[in-house]
């Protein structure tokens, strides 16, 4: 019975691990089109020579990029933190 409980706990832990990782990748993928649009707006403002608009778009782009990277970093850290424990050699 103890082996069965251990297997169930491991599979739940593995499901949570993969769920968090896929959720972080999905969130980053969902935000990617907006990030590309903001990059294009920034490049367009640079082309017009409008420094205040280009600085604003650059700041928005940087904040969005940092947000995406933080989400992916947290998901990746959780993925590796919840990996199965190494079995002791018997």
N, C-alpha and C positions, 0 to 999 in steps of 0.2 A: 504494500500500500504506500509506503514512503517513496518508493521509486516512481510511482504514478503521480504523486503530488509534486515531486521534483520536476518531472517532465512537463506537467501542466504549468507550473510556475515559469519554467524556462520558455515555453511556447508563448505564454502571455507576455513575458518580458521581451521576447523577440518580436512579437507583433507590435508592441508599443515602440520598440526601437525603430522598426521599419516604418511605422506610421508617422512618427515624428520626423524622420528623415524625408519621407515622401511629401509630407505637409510643407516642410521648409523649401524643398525644391519646387513644389507646386506654387507656393507663395511667390518665390523668386520668378518663376516663369510667368505668373499672372502680372507681375509688376514690370516685366521686361519691355512690353510694348510702350508703356508710358515712359519708361526710361529712354527708349530710342526716340520717341517723339520730343522729349525735352532736350535730348542731344541735338536733334535737328533744329529745334528752335534756337538753341544757343549758337549753333554754327551760322544760322541765318542772321541772327542779331550781330554776330561778328562781321558778317559780310556787309551789312548796312553801315557799319561803323558806329553803331549806337552803343557806347560803352556802358551806360547805366543798365540798359536792357540785357546786354551780354553778361554783365556781372551778376544780375539777378538770375538769369537762366543758368549760369554756371553754379551759383549757390544752390539753386533748386536741384540741379543735376547731381551735385556732390552729396546733398542730403539724401536723395533717393538712392544713389549708388551705395552709400554707407548703410542705409537701411536694408537694402537687399543683401549686402555682404554680411551684416550682423545676423539676419535671419538664417542665411545658409551656414554661417559659423556656429550658431546655436544648435541647429539641426544636426550638423556634422559632429559637434562635440557630444550631443546626446546619443548619437548613433554609436560612437566609440565608447562612451561611458557605460552604456547599457549592454555592451557585448557580453557574451557568455563567459563565465569564469573558466579559467584553465583548469582542467581536471588534474588532480594530483596523481602521480604515477604510483601504482600499487604493486 
